Amino acid sequence: MSAVPAESAVPAEEALTRGAELETLLKGFRVGVTAHRRAEDLIEALERRGAEVLHAPVLTIAPVDQDLGVIEDTRRTIAVRPDICIVTTAYGMRRWLDVADAAGLGDDLQAVLTSASLYVRGPKARGAVRAAGLADVGISHDETTATLVDLVLRDGGGRLDGKRVVIQLHGYTDGAQLERLRRAGAELITVTPYRWVRPEGEDRLEGLIEAVCAGELDVVTFTSAPAVDALFSAAHELGLHAQLLAAFRQRVATAAVGPVTAAPLEAAGLRPWVPDRFRMGALIKLVTDNLARRQVRRLETPSGPVELRGRTLTVAGEELCLPPAAMLLFRALFDAGGAVVPRDALARLLSQTGSTHALDMAVNRLRNALPSADLVQTVVKRGYRLRVERQ
């Protein structure tokens, strides 16, 4: 038998090298995953590339055999002929009508809703109502259930004695608002056309929204349009919708598996990453490429090369772990590339009040965490800058 050429070992060596490289591609990056179906595949692929993943399953659709509760609530709605119907989400309204149609109750439901006074929670819910050939009598433009209940009670003179009220629920409907309707004398019927996943013992969805608002994620991935709507809806109920959108526009990227999923993100003024092939594998590759190739940045400084990749900062080859406020400041200085960043701009990053005392404390902590404190320079009466080597 002839000897095996040495070159035959190269593919195996290359495979090992590529495997090691794969494990570091997303090192330092933190990715939010909203998927429920196939979430394990997505999370495993991201973690295998070195990413830290925050998983908050936003929405899951009840299987057909679990639609019995919706059908029963629909029969009750038809039987009592409600005076008032409150619609909280566009997707919920569409699914309710679909389930009713499949059960042979569509025409009867349409008839009782036509005779009821419909109140809608925002323009998307209004669009779903009108697409069904119905008309609303009131809308909460801030898209909160509390404001919608305010409107219903105002139109009823503060009391709903003897009024039959049906409300289409979603996963974050405030229970206190249902109690307000009951205390006002309403005979309340609830319909839940879909379920949101909220794991016991932890509020993952709230945690995801708060992490986005704090700029603690690099990108959030979406695999369904209803999940986007559900996330926005939850942010409205938490009073964080404006902050969420601001963070998505300024600091946290969004990635969607295809154009249908991207549509509600684009409608909110965002520019999500969308792969050319609308598949999970293509989404993973796009997120990896965009983070690893576009968002790993380097600067030369008197203290040595500085590399910023996601949540990880490396100075002269030494990996540093900065607290969130210090990292926020460093990223702002790094982004300026050696230019002066005004004090008031940095102060607003740390707090809505723009406290200069909080800024001074944070700058001191940042300097103490760096190998060389003079890497962050004070520019008197102007602000701060990062010391960089001029080319």
C-alpha positions as YAML, in Angstrom:
chain: A
units: angstrom
residues:
- id: 1
  name: MET
  ca: [0.00, 0.00, 0.00]
- id: 2
  name: SER
  ca: [1.39, 3.39, -0.89]
- id: 3
  name: ALA
  ca: [1.87, 6.06, 1.77]
- id: 4
  name: VAL
  ca: [-0.90, 8.58, 2.29]
- id: 5
  name: PRO
  ca: [0.25, 12.04, 1.19]
- id: 6
  name: ALA
  ca: [0.65, 14.61, 3.97]
- id: 7
  name: GLU
  ca: [-1.78, 16.89, 2.14]
- id: 8
  name: SER
  ca: [-4.64, 14.54, 3.05]
- id: 9
  name: ALA
  ca: [-4.50, 15.84, 6.63]
- id: 10
  name: VAL
  ca: [-5.11, 19.43, 5.58]
- id: 11
  name: PRO
  ca: [-8.91, 19.24, 5.33]
- id: 12
  name: ALA
  ca: [-9.17, 17.94, 8.91]
- id: 13
  name: GLU
  ca: [-6.87, 20.68, 10.18]
- id: 14
  name: GLU
  ca: [-8.84, 23.27, 8.28]
- id: 15
  name: ALA
  ca: [-12.06, 21.92, 9.76]
- id: 16
  name: LEU
  ca: [-10.64, 22.29, 13.28]
- id: 17
  name: THR
  ca: [-9.44, 25.81, 12.52]
- id: 18
  name: ARG
  ca: [-12.77, 26.79, 11.05]
- id: 19
  name: GLY
  ca: [-14.53, 25.30, 14.06]
- id: 20
  name: ALA
  ca: [-12.40, 27.41, 16.41]
- id: 21
  name: GLU
  ca: [-13.04, 30.51, 14.30]
- id: 22
  name: LEU
  ca: [-16.77, 29.79, 14.29]
- id: 23
  name: GLU
  ca: [-16.83, 29.76, 18.09]
- id: 24
  name: THR
  ca: [-15.46, 33.31, 18.26]
- id: 25
  name: LEU
  ca: [-17.35, 34.99, 15.41]
- id: 26
  name: LEU
  ca: [-20.00, 36.44, 17.75]
- id: 27
  name: LYS
  ca: [-17.94, 36.58, 20.92]
- id: 28
  name: GLY
  ca: [-18.91, 39.68, 22.90]
- id: 29
  name: PHE
  ca: [-22.26, 40.11, 21.18]
- id: 30
  name: ARG
  ca: [-25.63, 39.73, 22.89]
- id: 31
  name: VAL
  ca: [-28.61, 38.69, 20.77]
- id: 32
  name: GLY
  ca: [-32.31, 38.76, 21.67]
- id: 33
  name: VAL
  ca: [-34.40, 35.87, 20.34]
- id: 34
  name: THR
  ca: [-38.19, 36.23, 20.25]
- id: 35
  name: ALA
  ca: [-39.01, 32.97, 18.47]
- id: 36
  name: HIS
  ca: [-41.03, 30.20, 20.09]
- id: 37
  name: ARG
  ca: [-41.14, 27.63, 17.29]
- id: 38
  name: ARG
  ca: [-37.65, 26.38, 16.37]
- id: 39
  name: ALA
  ca: [-36.11, 28.68, 18.96]
- id: 40
  name: GLU
  ca: [-33.70, 25.96, 20.09]
- id: 41
  name: ASP
  ca: [-32.17, 25.71, 16.61]
- id: 42
  name: LEU
  ca: [-31.64, 29.47, 16.42]
- id: 43
  name: ILE
  ca: [-30.25, 29.77, 19.94]
- id: 44
  name: GLU
  ca: [-27.88, 26.82, 19.47]
- id: 45
  name: ALA
  ca: [-26.52, 28.27, 16.22]
- id: 46
  name: LEU
  ca: [-25.91, 31.69, 17.79]
- id: 47
  name: GLU
  ca: [-24.32, 30.29, 20.93]
- id: 48
  name: ARG
  ca: [-22.11, 27.98, 18.86]
- id: 49
  name: ARG
  ca: [-20.73, 31.15, 17.27]
- id: 50
  name: GLY
  ca: [-19.97, 32.64, 20.69]
- id: 51
  name: ALA
  ca: [-22.98, 34.93, 21.18]
- id: 52
  name: GLU
  ca: [-24.77, 35.42, 24.47]
- id: 53
  name: VAL
  ca: [-28.50, 34.90, 23.87]
- id: 54
  name: LEU
  ca: [-31.43, 36.42, 25.74]
- id: 55
  name: HIS
  ca: [-34.49, 34.31, 24.90]
- id: 56
  name: ALA
  ca: [-37.95, 35.77, 25.39]
- id: 57
  name: PRO
  ca: [-40.58, 33.74, 23.49]
- id: 58
  name: VAL
  ca: [-43.15, 36.37, 22.60]
- id: 59
  name: LEU
  ca: [-46.01, 34.53, 20.96]
- id: 60
  name: THR
  ca: [-47.27, 31.06, 20.32]
- id: 61
  name: ILE
  ca: [-50.47, 30.18, 18.50]
- id: 62
  name: ALA
  ca: [-52.77, 27.69, 20.18]
- id: 63
  name: PRO
  ca: [-53.15, 24.49, 18.11]
- id: 64
  name: VAL
  ca: [-56.56, 23.82, 16.57]
- id: 65
  name: ASP
  ca: [-57.47, 21.38, 19.32]
- id: 66
  name: GLN
  ca: [-56.95, 24.18, 21.84]
- id: 67
  name: ASP
  ca: [-59.31, 26.58, 20.03]
- id: 68
  name: LEU
  ca: [-62.26, 25.12, 21.96]
- id: 69
  name: GLY
  ca: [-62.04, 27.88, 24.55]
- id: 70
  name: VAL
  ca: [-62.19, 30.56, 21.86]
- id: 71
  name: ILE
  ca: [-65.16, 28.81, 20.24]
- id: 72
  name: GLU
  ca: [-66.99, 28.61, 23.56]
- id: 73
  name: ASP
  ca: [-66.35, 32.31, 24.25]
- id: 74
  name: THR
  ca: [-67.60, 33.09, 20.75]
- id: 75
  name: ARG
  ca: [-70.84, 31.19, 21.41]
- id: 76
  name: ARG
  ca: [-71.29, 33.16, 24.65]
- id: 77
  name: THR
  ca: [-70.69, 36.41, 22.79]
- id: 78
  name: ILE
  ca: [-73.31, 35.52, 20.19]
- id: 79
  name: ALA
  ca: [-75.80, 34.45, 22.88]
- id: 80
  name: VAL
  ca: [-75.59, 37.62, 24.99]
- id: 81
  name: ARG
  ca: [-75.42, 40.06, 22.01]
- id: 82
  name: PRO
  ca: [-72.94, 42.52, 23.60]
- id: 83
  name: ASP
  ca: [-73.56, 46.23, 23.75]
- id: 84
  name: ILE
  ca: [-69.83, 47.01, 23.61]
- id: 85
  name: CYS
  ca: [-66.88, 45.17, 22.07]
- id: 86
  name: ILE
  ca: [-63.30, 46.14, 22.89]
- id: 87
  name: VAL
  ca: [-60.66, 45.06, 20.33]
- id: 88
  name: THR
  ca: [-57.09, 45.19, 21.62]
- id: 89
  name: THR
  ca: [-54.99, 43.79, 18.73]
- id: 90
  name: ALA
  ca: [-55.31, 43.48, 14.97]
- id: 91
  name: TYR
  ca: [-53.96, 39.94, 14.95]
- id: 92
  name: GLY
  ca: [-56.34, 38.90, 17.73]
- id: 93
  name: MET
  ca: [-59.32, 40.27, 15.86]
- id: 94
  name: ARG
  ca: [-58.36, 38.49, 12.65]
- id: 95
  name: ARG
  ca: [-57.72, 35.20, 14.42]
- id: 96
  name: TRP
  ca: [-61.00, 35.42, 16.35]
- id: 97
  name: LEU
  ca: [-62.93, 35.81, 13.10]
- id: 98
  name: ASP
  ca: [-60.95, 32.97, 11.46]
- id: 99
  name: VAL
  ca: [-61.67, 30.57, 14.33]
- id: 100
  name: ALA
  ca: [-65.33, 31.56, 14.29]
- id: 101
  name: ASP
  ca: [-65.54, 30.95, 10.53]
- id: 102
  name: ALA
  ca: [-63.91, 27.53, 10.88]
- id: 103
  name: ALA
  ca: [-66.45, 26.60, 13.56]
- id: 104
  name: GLY
  ca: [-69.40, 27.74, 11.42]
- id: 105
  name: LEU
  ca: [-70.05, 30.75, 13.68]
- id: 106
  name: GLY
  ca: [-68.62, 33.49, 11.47]
- id: 107
  name: ASP
  ca: [-71.90, 34.96, 10.18]
- id: 108
  name: ASP
  ca: [-73.50, 35.02, 13.64]
- id: 109
  name: LEU
  ca: [-70.42, 36.67, 15.18]
- id: 110
  name: GLN
  ca: [-70.32, 39.24, 12.39]
- id: 111
  name: ALA
  ca: [-73.96, 40.08, 13.04]
- id: 112
  name: VAL
  ca: [-73.60, 40.68, 16.78]
- id: 113
  name: LEU
  ca: [-70.40, 42.71, 16.32]
- id: 114
  name: THR
  ca: [-72.14, 44.86, 13.72]
- id: 115
  name: SER
  ca: [-74.79, 45.82, 16.27]
- id: 116
  name: ALA
  ca: [-72.25, 46.48, 19.08]
- id: 117
  name: SER
  ca: [-70.26, 49.66, 19.77]
- id: 118
  name: LEU
  ca: [-66.68, 48.76, 18.87]
- id: 119
  name: TYR
  ca: [-63.69, 50.40, 20.59]
- id: 120
  name: VAL
  ca: [-60.21, 49.72, 19.22]
- id: 121
  name: ARG
  ca: [-56.74, 49.92, 20.74]
- id: 122
  name: GLY
  ca: [-54.76, 51.79, 18.10]
- id: 123
  name: PRO
  ca: [-54.75, 52.14, 14.32]
- id: 124
  name: LYS
  ca: [-53.78, 48.52, 13.57]
- id: 125
  name: ALA
  ca: [-56.77, 47.20, 15.50]
- id: 126
  name: ARG
  ca: [-58.94, 49.74, 13.70]
- id: 127
  name: GLY
  ca: [-57.60, 48.48, 10.37]
- id: 128
  name: ALA
  ca: [-58.51, 44.88, 11.24]
- id: 129
  name: VAL
  ca: [-62.01, 45.91, 12.31]
- id: 130
  name: ARG
  ca: [-62.63, 47.86, 9.13]
- id: 131
  name: ALA
  ca: [-61.17, 45.09, 6.97]
- id: 132
  name: ALA
  ca: [-63.87, 42.85, 8.46]
- id: 133
  name: GLY
  ca: [-66.55, 45.26, 7.28]
- id: 134
  name: LEU
  ca: [-67.14, 46.68, 10.77]
- id: 135
  name: ALA
  ca: [-66.89, 50.23, 12.13]
- id: 136
  name: ASP
  ca: [-65.52, 51.47, 15.44]
- id: 137
  name: VAL
  ca: [-66.82, 54.32, 17.59]
- id: 138
  name: GLY
  ca: [-63.61, 55.07, 19.49]
- id: 139
  name: ILE
  ca: [-59.84, 54.54, 19.44]
- id: 140
  name: SER
  ca: [-57.01, 54.83, 21.98]
- id: 141
  name: HIS
  ca: [-54.24, 56.48, 20.00]
- id: 142
  name: ASP
  ca: [-51.57, 55.67, 22.60]
- id: 143
  name: GLU
  ca: [-52.41, 51.96, 22.14]
- id: 144
  name: THR
  ca: [-52.89, 51.18, 25.83]
- id: 145
  name: THR
  ca: [-55.78, 49.26, 27.34]
- id: 146
  name: ALA
  ca: [-56.01, 51.79, 30.18]
- id: 147
  name: THR
  ca: [-56.76, 54.66, 27.79]
- id: 148
  name: LEU
  ca: [-59.28, 52.53, 25.92]
- id: 149
  name: VAL
  ca: [-61.12, 51.72, 29.14]
- id: 150
  name: ASP
  ca: [-61.05, 55.44, 30.02]
- id: 151
  name: LEU
  ca: [-62.79, 56.12, 26.72]
- id: 152
  name: VAL
  ca: [-65.43, 53.42, 27.23]
- id: 153
  name: LEU
  ca: [-66.21, 54.68, 30.74]
- id: 154
  name: ARG
  ca: [-66.33, 58.31, 29.62]
- id: 155
  name: ASP
  ca: [-68.81, 57.51, 26.87]
- id: 156
  name: GLY
  ca: [-70.89, 55.59, 29.42]
- id: 157
  name: GLY
  ca: [-70.93, 58.48, 31.88]
- id: 158
  name: GLY
  ca: [-68.68, 56.56, 34.26]
- id: 159
  name: ARG
  ca: [-71.07, 53.62, 34.68]
- id: 160
  name: LEU
  ca: [-71.80, 50.51, 32.63]
- id: 161
  name: ASP
  ca: [-74.64, 49.05, 34.70]
- id: 162
  name: GLY
  ca: [-76.37, 46.29, 32.76]
- id: 163
  name: LYS
  ca: [-74.07, 46.70, 29.76]
- id: 164
  name: ARG
  ca: [-72.75, 43.53, 28.19]
- id: 165
  name: VAL
  ca: [-69.10, 44.08, 27.29]
- id: 166
  name: VAL
  ca: [-66.87, 41.65, 25.38]
- id: 167
  name: ILE
  ca: [-63.13, 42.29, 25.28]
- id: 168
  name: GLN
  ca: [-60.64, 40.55, 23.02]
- id: 169
  name: LEU
  ca: [-57.60, 39.92, 25.18]
- id: 170
  name: HIS
  ca: [-53.93, 39.70, 24.34]
- id: 171
  name: GLY
  ca: [-51.03, 38.43, 26.37]
- id: 172
  name: TYR
  ca: [-50.32, 41.68, 28.18]
- id: 173
  name: THR
  ca: [-53.80, 42.99, 28.88]
- id: 174
  name: ASP
  ca: [-53.75, 44.76, 32.22]
- id: 175
  name: GLY
  ca: [-55.95, 42.82, 34.67]
- id: 176
  name: ALA
  ca: [-56.64, 46.05, 36.55]
- id: 177
  name: GLN
  ca: [-58.47, 47.38, 33.50]
- id: 178
  name: LEU
  ca: [-60.80, 44.37, 33.45]
- id: 179
  name: GLU
  ca: [-61.55, 45.01, 37.10]
- id: 180
  name: ARG
  ca: [-62.36, 48.65, 36.32]
- id: 181
  name: LEU
  ca: [-64.98, 47.51, 33.81]
- id: 182
  name: ARG
  ca: [-66.49, 45.08, 36.32]
- id: 183
  name: ARG
  ca: [-66.59, 47.73, 39.07]
- id: 184
  name: ALA
  ca: [-68.41, 50.04, 36.66]
- id: 185
  name: GLY
  ca: [-71.19, 47.43, 36.45]
- id: 186
  name: ALA
  ca: [-70.28, 45.72, 33.15]
- id: 187
  name: GLU
  ca: [-71.22, 42.12, 32.47]
- id: 188
  name: LEU
  ca: [-67.81, 41.12, 31.11]
- id: 189
  name: ILE
  ca: [-66.97, 38.41, 28.60]
- id: 190
  name: THR
  ca: [-63.34, 37.82, 27.62]
- id: 191
  name: VAL
  ca: [-62.07, 36.20, 24.43]
- id: 192
  name: THR
  ca: [-58.41, 35.14, 24.01]
- id: 193
  name: PRO
  ca: [-57.78, 34.20, 20.35]
- id: 194
  name: TYR
  ca: [-54.08, 33.51, 20.91]
- id: 195
  name: ARG
  ca: [-51.69, 32.95, 23.78]
- id: 196
  name: TRP
  ca: [-48.39, 34.64, 24.55]
- id: 197
  name: VAL
  ca: [-45.72, 32.56, 26.22]
- id: 198
  name: ARG
  ca: [-44.81, 33.92, 29.64]
- id: 199
  name: PRO
  ca: [-42.68, 31.35, 31.48]
- id: 200
  name: GLU
  ca: [-43.50, 30.81, 35.14]
- id: 201
  name: GLY
  ca: [-41.21, 32.49, 37.64]
- id: 202
  name: GLU
  ca: [-39.71, 35.06, 35.29]
- id: 203
  name: ASP
  ca: [-40.92, 37.92, 33.13]
- id: 204
  name: ARG
  ca: [-38.73, 37.25, 30.12]
- id: 205
  name: LEU
  ca: [-40.60, 39.57, 27.78]
- id: 206
  name: GLU
  ca: [-40.35, 42.51, 30.19]
- id: 207
  name: GLY
  ca: [-36.67, 41.70, 30.62]
- id: 208
  name: LEU
  ca: [-36.12, 41.72, 26.85]
- id: 209
  name: ILE
  ca: [-37.87, 45.08, 26.44]
- id: 210
  name: GLU
  ca: [-35.90, 46.60, 29.31]
- id: 211
  name: ALA
  ca: [-32.63, 45.22, 27.88]
- id: 212
  name: VAL
  ca: [-33.37, 46.82, 24.49]
- id: 213
  name: CYS
  ca: [-34.24, 50.15, 26.09]
- id: 214
  name: ALA
  ca: [-30.98, 50.08, 28.09]
- id: 215
  name: GLY
  ca: [-28.96, 49.28, 24.96]
- id: 216
  name: GLU
  ca: [-27.81, 45.97, 26.44]
- id: 217
  name: LEU
  ca: [-28.45, 43.97, 23.24]
- id: 218
  name: ASP
  ca: [-26.79, 44.23, 19.84]
- id: 219
  name: VAL
  ca: [-29.66, 42.82, 17.78]
- id: 220
  name: VAL
  ca: [-33.11, 41.29, 18.30]
- id: 221
  name: THR
  ca: [-34.28, 38.57, 15.89]
- id: 222
  name: PHE
  ca: [-37.86, 38.03, 14.72]
- id: 223
  name: THR
  ca: [-39.32, 35.06, 12.86]
- id: 224
  name: SER
  ca: [-42.99, 36.14, 12.64]
- id: 225
  name: ALA
  ca: [-44.88, 39.39, 12.14]
- id: 226
  name: PRO
  ca: [-47.32, 38.68, 15.01]
- id: 227
  name: ALA
  ca: [-44.32, 38.43, 17.35]
- id: 228
  name: VAL
  ca: [-43.29, 41.98, 16.35]
- id: 229
  name: ASP
  ca: [-46.82, 43.24, 17.03]
- id: 230
  name: ALA
  ca: [-46.87, 41.39, 20.35]
- id: 231
  name: LEU
  ca: [-43.55, 42.93, 21.44]
- id: 232
  name: PHE
  ca: [-44.74, 46.42, 20.53]
- id: 233
  name: SER
  ca: [-48.05, 45.81, 22.29]
- id: 234
  name: ALA
  ca: [-46.29, 44.68, 25.47]
- id: 235
  name: ALA
  ca: [-44.02, 47.74, 25.35]
- id: 236
  name: HIS
  ca: [-47.10, 49.98, 25.09]
- id: 237
  name: GLU
  ca: [-48.63, 48.37, 28.17]
- id: 238
  name: LEU
  ca: [-45.35, 48.81, 30.08]
- id: 239
  name: GLY
  ca: [-45.12, 52.47, 29.06]
- id: 240
  name: LEU
  ca: [-41.84, 51.80, 27.22]
- id: 241
  name: HIS
  ca: [-42.87, 51.89, 23.56]
- id: 242
  name: ALA
  ca: [-41.20, 55.22, 22.76]
- id: 243
  name: GLN
  ca: [-37.98, 54.16, 24.50]
- id: 244
  name: LEU
  ca: [-38.05, 50.80, 22.71]
- id: 245
  name: LEU
  ca: [-38.32, 52.39, 19.26]
- id: 246
  name: ALA
  ca: [-35.63, 54.94, 20.11]
- id: 247
  name: ALA
  ca: [-33.25, 52.16, 21.14]
- id: 248
  name: PHE
  ca: [-34.01, 50.18, 17.98]
- id: 249
  name: ARG
  ca: [-33.29, 53.25, 15.86]
- id: 250
  name: GLN
  ca: [-30.11, 54.28, 17.61]
- id: 251
  name: ARG
  ca: [-28.35, 51.34, 19.29]
- id: 252
  name: VAL
  ca: [-30.01, 47.94, 18.84]
- id: 253
  name: ALA
  ca: [-30.43, 46.37, 15.41]
- id: 254
  name: THR
  ca: [-33.43, 44.26, 14.36]
- id: 255
  name: ALA
  ca: [-33.30, 41.20, 12.10]
- id: 256
  name: ALA
  ca: [-36.30, 39.58, 10.40]
- id: 257
  name: VAL
  ca: [-36.45, 36.21, 8.65]
- id: 258
  name: GLY
  ca: [-38.32, 37.67, 5.65]
- id: 259
  name: PRO
  ca: [-40.24, 40.68, 4.28]
- id: 260
  name: VAL
  ca: [-43.56, 39.69, 5.87]
- id: 261
  name: THR
  ca: [-41.94, 39.60, 9.30]
- id: 262
  name: ALA
  ca: [-40.08, 42.83, 8.53]
- id: 263
  name: ALA
  ca: [-43.24, 44.74, 7.53]
- id: 264
  name: PRO
  ca: [-44.35, 45.84, 11.05]
- id: 265
  name: LEU
  ca: [-40.76, 46.83, 11.87]
- id: 266
  name: GLU
  ca: [-40.54, 48.95, 8.73]
- id: 267
  name: ALA
  ca: [-43.98, 50.44, 9.47]
- id: 268
  name: ALA
  ca: [-42.51, 51.65, 12.78]
- id: 269
  name: GLY
  ca: [-39.71, 53.43, 10.91]
- id: 270
  name: LEU
  ca: [-37.04, 50.78, 11.51]
- id: 271
  name: ARG
  ca: [-34.63, 49.24, 9.00]
- id: 272
  name: PRO
  ca: [-34.36, 45.56, 9.87]
- id: 273
  name: TRP
  ca: [-31.76, 43.20, 8.45]
- id: 274
  name: VAL
  ca: [-33.54, 40.82, 6.05]
- id: 275
  name: PRO
  ca: [-31.74, 37.93, 4.28]
- id: 276
  name: ASP
  ca: [-32.08, 37.37, 0.54]
- id: 277
  name: ARG
  ca: [-33.32, 33.82, 1.20]
- id: 278
  name: PHE
  ca: [-36.17, 33.79, 3.69]
- id: 279
  name: ARG
  ca: [-34.89, 30.88, 5.79]
- id: 280
  name: MET
  ca: [-33.62, 30.46, 9.33]
- id: 281
  name: GLY
  ca: [-30.15, 29.51, 8.13]
- id: 282
  name: ALA
  ca: [-29.92, 32.65, 6.01]
- id: 283
  name: LEU
  ca: [-31.03, 34.77, 8.97]
- id: 284
  name: ILE
  ca: [-28.31, 33.26, 11.17]
- id: 285
  name: LYS
  ca: [-25.67, 33.92, 8.51]
- id: 286
  name: LEU
  ca: [-26.82, 37.51, 8.01]
- id: 287
  name: VAL
  ca: [-26.76, 38.27, 11.74]
- id: 288
  name: THR
  ca: [-23.32, 36.69, 12.04]
- id: 289
  name: ASP
  ca: [-21.92, 38.57, 9.04]
- id: 290
  name: ASN
  ca: [-23.34, 41.93, 10.05]
- id: 291
  name: LEU
  ca: [-22.15, 41.70, 13.64]
- id: 292
  name: ALA
  ca: [-18.78, 40.06, 13.06]
- id: 293
  name: ARG
  ca: [-17.76, 42.01, 9.96]
- id: 294
  name: ARG
  ca: [-19.47, 45.35, 10.33]
- id: 295
  name: GLN
  ca: [-19.64, 45.92, 14.07]
- id: 296
  name: VAL
  ca: [-16.22, 44.77, 15.25]
- id: 297
  name: ARG
  ca: [-14.27, 48.03, 15.33]
- id: 298
  name: ARG
  ca: [-10.70, 48.98, 16.16]
- id: 299
  name: LEU
  ca: [-8.81, 52.14, 17.06]
- id: 300
  name: GLU
  ca: [-5.11, 52.71, 17.66]
- id: 301
  name: THR
  ca: [-4.37, 54.53, 20.92]
- id: 302
  name: PRO
  ca: [-1.23, 55.36, 22.95]
- id: 303
  name: SER
  ca: [-2.27, 52.49, 25.26]
- id: 304
  name: GLY
  ca: [-2.30, 50.03, 22.34]
- id: 305
  name: PRO
  ca: [-4.98, 48.85, 19.92]
- id: 306
  name: VAL
  ca: [-8.54, 49.05, 21.23]
- id: 307
  name: GLU
  ca: [-11.13, 46.62, 19.85]
- id: 308
  name: LEU
  ca: [-14.82, 46.91, 20.54]
- id: 309
  name: ARG
  ca: [-17.03, 43.95, 19.67]
- id: 310
  name: GLY
  ca: [-20.50, 44.03, 21.14]
- id: 311
  name: ARG
  ca: [-20.27, 43.94, 24.93]
- id: 312
  name: THR
  ca: [-16.54, 43.14, 24.93]
- id: 313
  name: LEU
  ca: [-13.72, 45.68, 25.09]
- id: 314
  name: THR
  ca: [-10.11, 44.70, 24.50]
- id: 315
  name: VAL
  ca: [-7.16, 47.09, 25.12]
- id: 316
  name: ALA
  ca: [-3.72, 45.95, 23.93]
- id: 317
  name: GLY
  ca: [-4.94, 42.37, 23.90]
- id: 318
  name: GLU
  ca: [-6.39, 42.54, 27.43]
- id: 319
  name: GLU
  ca: [-10.13, 41.85, 27.65]
- id: 320
  name: LEU
  ca: [-11.90, 44.22, 30.04]
- id: 321
  name: CYS
  ca: [-15.26, 43.84, 31.73]
- id: 322
  name: LEU
  ca: [-16.92, 47.24, 32.14]
- id: 323
  name: PRO
  ca: [-20.15, 47.90, 34.06]
- id: 324
  name: PRO
  ca: [-23.10, 48.98, 31.84]
- id: 325
  name: ALA
  ca: [-22.82, 52.75, 32.46]
- id: 326
  name: ALA
  ca: [-19.06, 52.76, 31.87]
- id: 327
  name: MET
  ca: [-19.47, 50.73, 28.67]
- id: 328
  name: LEU
  ca: [-22.17, 53.12, 27.46]
- id: 329
  name: LEU
  ca: [-19.79, 56.06, 27.91]
- id: 330
  name: PHE
  ca: [-16.86, 54.25, 26.32]
- id: 331
  name: ARG
  ca: [-18.91, 53.29, 23.27]
- id: 332
  name: ALA
  ca: [-19.96, 56.93, 22.79]
- id: 333
  name: LEU
  ca: [-16.34, 58.10, 23.02]
- id: 334
  name: PHE
  ca: [-15.18, 55.27, 20.77]
- id: 335
  name: ASP
  ca: [-17.82, 56.12, 18.15]
- id: 336
  name: ALA
  ca: [-16.54, 59.71, 18.10]
- id: 337
  name: GLY
  ca: [-13.10, 58.40, 17.05]
- id: 338
  name: GLY
  ca: [-11.13, 60.91, 19.09]
- id: 339
  name: ALA
  ca: [-13.46, 63.87, 18.61]
- id: 340
  name: VAL
  ca: [-14.82, 65.67, 21.66]
- id: 341
  name: VAL
  ca: [-18.19, 64.46, 22.96]
- id: 342
  name: PRO
  ca: [-20.01, 67.25, 24.86]
- id: 343
  name: ARG
  ca: [-20.69, 66.72, 28.55]
- id: 344
  name: ASP
  ca: [-24.43, 67.24, 28.19]
- id: 345
  name: ALA
  ca: [-24.65, 64.58, 25.45]
- id: 346
  name: LEU
  ca: [-22.84, 62.05, 27.65]
- id: 347
  name: ALA
  ca: [-24.94, 63.00, 30.69]
- id: 348
  name: ARG
  ca: [-28.17, 62.34, 28.76]
- id: 349
  name: LEU
  ca: [-26.93, 58.85, 27.94]
- id: 350
  name: LEU
  ca: [-26.84, 58.02, 31.65]
- id: 351
  name: SER
  ca: [-30.08, 59.59, 32.83]
- id: 352
  name: GLN
  ca: [-33.10, 61.48, 31.51]
- id: 353
  name: THR
  ca: [-32.27, 64.37, 33.84]
- id: 354
  name: GLY
  ca: [-28.78, 64.70, 32.38]
- id: 355
  name: SER
  ca: [-27.15, 64.83, 35.83]
- id: 356
  name: THR
  ca: [-23.57, 66.11, 35.60]
- id: 357
  name: HIS
  ca: [-22.78, 64.58, 38.99]
- id: 358
  name: ALA
  ca: [-23.77, 61.13, 37.68]
- id: 359
  name: LEU
  ca: [-21.59, 61.76, 34.62]
- id: 360
  name: ASP
  ca: [-18.54, 62.69, 36.72]
- id: 361
  name: MET
  ca: [-18.95, 59.55, 38.83]
- id: 362
  name: ALA
  ca: [-19.33, 57.36, 35.73]
- id: 363
  name: VAL
  ca: [-16.25, 58.87, 34.05]
- id: 364
  name: ASN
  ca: [-14.20, 58.23, 37.19]
- id: 365
  name: ARG
  ca: [-15.33, 54.59, 37.28]
- id: 366
  name: LEU
  ca: [-14.55, 54.22, 33.58]
- id: 367
  name: ARG
  ca: [-11.03, 55.59, 34.03]
- id: 368
  name: ASN
  ca: [-10.40, 53.31, 36.99]
- id: 369
  name: ALA
  ca: [-11.43, 50.29, 34.91]
- id: 370
  name: LEU
  ca: [-9.07, 51.11, 32.02]
- id: 371
  name: PRO
  ca: [-5.38, 50.09, 31.91]
- id: 372
  name: SER
  ca: [-4.47, 53.76, 31.56]
- id: 373
  name: ALA
  ca: [-6.73, 56.45, 33.05]
- id: 374
  name: ASP
  ca: [-5.53, 59.08, 30.56]
- id: 375
  name: LEU
  ca: [-7.05, 57.08, 27.71]
- id: 376
  name: VAL
  ca: [-10.12, 59.26, 28.43]
- id: 377
  name: GLN
  ca: [-9.16, 62.92, 28.24]
- id: 378
  name: THR
  ca: [-11.02, 65.87, 29.73]
- id: 379
  name: VAL
  ca: [-11.43, 68.85, 27.39]
- id: 380
  name: VAL
  ca: [-12.08, 71.77, 29.71]
- id: 381
  name: LYS
  ca: [-15.51, 73.39, 29.37]
- id: 382
  name: ARG
  ca: [-16.35, 71.11, 26.45]
- id: 383
  name: GLY
  ca: [-16.46, 67.43, 27.30]
- id: 384
  name: TYR
  ca: [-14.38, 64.28, 26.91]
- id: 385
  name: ARG
  ca: [-12.56, 62.43, 24.15]
- id: 386
  name: LEU
  ca: [-10.68, 59.21, 23.60]
- id: 387
  name: ARG
  ca: [-6.93, 59.52, 23.02]
- id: 388
  name: VAL
  ca: [-6.25, 58.00, 19.64]
- id: 389
  name: GLU
  ca: [-3.19, 57.73, 17.43]
- id: 390
  name: ARG
  ca: [-3.60, 60.07, 14.49]
- id: 391
  name: GLN
  ca: [-2.83, 58.48, 11.13]
...
